């Protein structure tokens, strides 16, 4: 049961502000919404028993205003199975298992026009595992709490998306299995051939912007023996055995401030091509 549900088909709802506190389940549920939903001020969700904001199978236009989430039991914001254009101003999520979760959103998008801060996350900052769609952030900071193994700052595994952020900062929880950015098995949405000078993942590419990774076991993971190697997928494409193109990543610089952080690529069996 959601504390606030706005999923009336074709409804057009406008609110100055929305505040939900101590919800037993989901804080804000707009699943199935085909109309418009707008918050002109701030959407504030505090202490939920489930997801703070849940957006599933929506097609209408959504503007959440500035988003503030505190202590979500599961995920701060979920956007899955949707073709809607979702916008927000600043996004602040403090305390959640997963900060943001994006799924198969063909034709859909999420845009944060202000700074996005995901803090006291225990498992995944942004879970875009298998996601499609477009995701744009003005700036993104992810910080972890606790010592859970196998955490990921941004999980791009098996995704097929467009993703862009300005300044990027990911501070892990210091465990040996923590990963800042996992690109394993991710694809290039433009298909074959990969378009020159048109990357689908852009991190801090403008002048003066920075991407900083710290306190993680692995900085950027390019491939996984189980999921599939992005480098090897590109190299083995041929007319006889077509394979979706690997993603293109563009970043001015990704320094790591942890001595244990590193760039890692794992491949399946077979010859390993050089990284272009």
Buried (B, 14 or more C-beta within 10 A) or exposed (E): EBBBBBBBEEBEBEBEEBBBEEBEBBBBBBBBBBBBBBBEEBBBBBBBBBBBBBBBBBBBBBBBBBBBBBBBBBBBBBBBBBBBBBBBBBBBBBBBBBBBBBBBBEEBBBBBBBBBBBBBBBBBBBBBBBBBBBBBBBBBBBBBEEEBEEBBBBBBBBBBBBBBBBBBBBBBBBBEBBBBBBBBBBBBBBEEEBEEEEBBBBBBBEEEBBBBBBBBBBBBBBBBEEBBBBBBBBBBBEEEEEBBBBBBBBBBEBEBEBEBBEEBBBBBEEEBEEEE
